């Protein structure tokens, strides 16, 4: 088996040589990544809800609100990425 790739490019910068492969990104528009991130924050929020009393006693209720804020910001990110994907699709068809 020969592991050869003719699509790689070499760039010499100073004393170093960098090899760059021509690889397409997995998630071009970022919608799925934003959705997964928002979902993880929501799961963390729901997982911490039963421990509200213990969090309050130890002064760590900010953990709960950080998860909720992460979910909210994630929703903004999902909407931003969806709008960007739609604008890119419209630009490609025009």
Backbone bond lengths (Angstrom), bond angles and torsions (degrees), N, CA, C in turn:
res aa  C-N    CA-C-N  psi(-1)  N-CA   C-N-CA  omega(-1)  CA-C   N-CA-C  phi
1 X - - - 1.444 - - 1.531 107.85 -
2 X 1.286 115.61 129.97 1.462 120.97 -179.81 1.521 108.95 -108.41
3 X 1.301 116.12 122.78 1.461 121.63 -179.90 1.518 108.77 -99.08
4 X 1.298 115.89 79.37 1.451 120.28 -178.11 1.521 108.86 -123.84
5 X 1.301 116.26 138.58 1.459 121.34 179.61 1.518 107.81 -131.80
6 X 1.310 116.67 115.61 1.457 121.03 -177.74 1.526 112.71 -82.29
7 X 1.321 117.63 -2.64 1.452 120.38 -175.73 1.528 112.88 -92.98
8 X 1.304 118.54 -3.28 1.457 119.52 -179.37 1.521 110.55 -74.23
9 X 1.313 115.78 152.53 1.452 122.68 -179.73 1.526 107.98 -125.07
10 X 1.316 116.23 142.71 1.455 120.48 177.31 1.524 109.47 -110.56
11 X 1.326 114.99 135.19 1.459 121.63 177.42 1.522 107.93 -124.59
12 X 1.307 116.56 126.63 1.464 120.62 176.91 1.522 108.38 -101.15
13 X 1.318 115.35 118.66 1.456 121.53 178.24 1.528 106.49 -125.31
14 X 1.303 116.05 111.09 1.461 120.08 -177.31 1.523 110.18 66.02
15 X 1.315 115.76 -128.44 1.459 121.06 -179.79 1.517 113.11 -92.07
16 X 1.303 117.55 2.06 1.468 121.18 -175.70 1.523 110.99 -112.11
17 X 1.325 114.88 149.00 1.457 121.79 175.43 1.523 108.04 -116.91
18 X 1.318 116.25 124.77 1.460 122.05 -178.82 1.523 108.63 -107.02
19 X 1.325 115.62 135.35 1.458 121.29 176.62 1.518 107.38 -105.42
20 X 1.325 116.98 124.62 1.449 122.93 -177.02 1.524 108.52 -118.53
21 X 1.332 116.22 123.21 1.456 121.13 178.04 1.526 109.42 -91.79
22 X 1.296 116.60 145.68 1.458 122.49 178.28 1.526 108.04 -85.30
23 X 1.341 116.12 89.43 1.453 121.96 -176.16 1.522 108.47 -121.82
24 X 1.321 115.95 131.22 1.463 120.26 177.96 1.526 109.81 -75.92
25 X 1.336 118.85 142.36 1.458 120.41 178.12 1.523 110.91 -66.68
26 X 1.326 116.77 151.36 1.455 121.16 -177.79 1.520 112.23 -74.70
27 X 1.320 116.90 -43.68 1.463 121.06 -176.43 1.520 107.75 -123.75
28 X 1.318 115.96 93.92 1.455 120.63 -172.78 1.526 111.85 -70.01
29 X 1.317 117.85 -41.95 1.463 119.36 -172.99 1.530 113.74 -92.83
30 X 1.306 120.00 -15.16 1.460 122.53 174.98 1.508 115.81 80.24
31 X 1.332 118.32 3.86 1.464 120.44 -178.06 1.531 110.39 -65.41
32 X 1.309 116.76 -49.29 1.461 120.19 -177.92 1.536 110.95 -62.61
33 X 1.310 116.51 -41.18 1.457 120.31 179.15 1.526 111.02 -61.67
34 X 1.321 116.88 -43.07 1.471 120.91 178.23 1.522 111.14 -65.96
35 X 1.316 117.01 -39.71 1.467 120.56 178.98 1.519 111.60 -64.08
36 X 1.319 116.50 -43.73 1.465 120.04 179.52 1.523 110.33 -65.40
37 X 1.319 117.74 -42.35 1.460 120.63 178.27 1.517 112.11 -61.37
38 X 1.336 117.13 -44.73 1.469 120.67 178.99 1.526 110.37 -64.35
39 X 1.320 116.56 -39.47 1.469 119.91 179.78 1.526 111.28 -64.96
40 X 1.310 117.47 -38.70 1.467 120.47 178.54 1.528 110.58 -63.75
41 X 1.332 117.70 -42.51 1.466 120.29 177.39 1.523 111.05 -62.97
42 X 1.340 117.92 -39.02 1.462 121.16 179.23 1.526 110.77 -66.27
43 X 1.322 117.40 -42.65 1.468 121.18 178.28 1.527 109.99 -61.93
44 X 1.326 116.97 -41.24 1.465 120.24 178.45 1.532 110.68 -63.31
45 X 1.332 117.08 -40.75 1.465 121.05 178.23 1.522 110.81 -61.46
46 X 1.333 116.46 -48.51 1.465 120.65 -178.94 1.531 110.47 -65.15
47 X 1.328 117.24 -36.89 1.465 120.73 179.63 1.523 111.60 -66.92
48 X 1.314 118.08 -30.02 1.465 121.26 -179.51 1.533 113.61 -85.27
49 X 1.329 117.77 -17.29 1.467 120.10 -177.71 1.528 113.67 -55.80
50 X 1.331 120.38 -43.76 1.469 118.73 179.68 1.528 113.84 -63.48
51 X 1.305 117.32 -18.34 1.463 121.44 -177.94 1.525 112.24 -100.90
52 X 1.327 117.32 20.79 1.460 120.54 -176.76 1.531 111.62 -57.63
53 X 1.315 116.90 -43.01 1.470 120.23 -179.23 1.527 111.80 -62.28
54 X 1.317 116.41 -45.06 1.464 120.11 179.77 1.527 110.80 -66.90
55 X 1.317 116.56 -37.35 1.461 119.96 177.57 1.521 110.83 -65.45
56 X 1.319 115.60 -39.66 1.464 119.80 179.95 1.526 110.92 -66.95
57 X 1.325 116.75 -41.27 1.469 120.48 179.60 1.526 112.10 -63.75
58 X 1.324 116.84 -34.92 1.468 120.06 -177.95 1.525 112.67 -92.65
59 X 1.324 117.28 0.86 1.468 120.64 178.78 1.519 113.20 74.82
60 X 1.314 116.85 28.15 1.472 120.79 -177.70 1.530 112.78 -117.74
61 X 1.313 117.54 30.96 1.464 118.67 176.89 1.528 111.46 -66.27
62 X 1.322 116.34 -16.41 1.466 119.77 178.15 1.525 110.96 -62.82
63 X 1.342 118.03 -24.89 1.465 120.53 175.98 1.528 109.72 -59.51
64 X 1.322 115.21 -45.27 1.461 121.11 -178.66 1.526 110.65 -62.93
65 X 1.327 116.23 -46.00 1.460 119.66 -176.48 1.529 111.71 -74.18
66 X 1.316 117.39 -26.51 1.463 120.11 174.14 1.524 110.18 -65.69
67 X 1.325 116.70 -41.21 1.466 120.45 177.58 1.524 110.74 -63.12
68 X 1.318 116.05 -41.99 1.464 119.45 179.60 1.524 110.88 -66.20
69 X 1.314 117.32 -40.58 1.463 120.69 177.49 1.528 110.67 -65.60
70 X 1.331 117.41 -40.31 1.466 120.78 177.26 1.516 111.39 -61.03
71 X 1.323 116.56 -40.49 1.472 120.12 176.83 1.524 110.95 -63.96
72 X 1.330 116.86 -44.74 1.470 120.05 -179.97 1.516 112.29 -62.98
73 X 1.328 117.07 -44.24 1.466 120.45 177.62 1.519 110.29 -65.27
74 X 1.336 116.47 -35.95 1.465 120.57 176.46 1.521 112.06 -61.57
75 X 1.333 116.91 -37.28 1.470 119.83 177.36 1.522 111.11 -64.58
76 X 1.341 116.50 -39.50 1.464 119.34 175.31 1.530 110.21 -62.50
77 X 1.327 116.39 -40.26 1.458 120.86 178.77 1.513 112.42 -63.55
78 X 1.320 116.98 -40.85 1.469 120.96 178.33 1.521 109.78 -62.42
79 X 1.321 116.73 -46.47 1.471 119.99 -179.54 1.522 110.96 -64.30
80 X 1.327 117.18 -41.12 1.466 120.83 177.97 1.532 110.69 -60.18
81 X 1.328 116.36 -46.52 1.469 120.18 -178.63 1.523 111.56 -66.46
82 X 1.319 117.33 -36.82 1.478 119.91 177.14 1.527 111.04 -64.65
83 X 1.324 116.59 -43.57 1.466 119.46 178.40 1.521 111.17 -64.69
84 X 1.338 116.25 -39.18 1.461 120.00 178.30 1.525 110.99 -64.89
85 X 1.343 117.14 -41.02 1.467 121.01 177.72 1.528 110.83 -62.83
86 X 1.329 116.21 -41.75 1.464 120.16 179.03 1.515 111.09 -65.65
87 X 1.333 118.18 -42.07 1.463 121.28 179.46 1.530 111.21 -65.53
88 X 1.332 116.76 -38.53 1.465 119.64 178.48 1.523 110.82 -67.01
89 X 1.344 117.36 -38.02 1.451 120.36 178.59 1.520 110.96 -66.67
90 X 1.314 117.23 -39.50 1.469 120.88 178.24 1.533 110.71 -66.93
91 X 1.331 117.12 -38.38 1.448 121.04 179.08 1.533 111.47 -66.27
92 X 1.337 116.82 -36.36 1.463 120.55 -179.95 1.518 112.06 -71.05
93 X 1.340 117.60 -31.58 1.462 120.47 -179.55 1.521 111.87 -82.40
94 X 1.320 117.32 -19.52 1.483 120.12 -178.67 1.506 112.22 -80.58
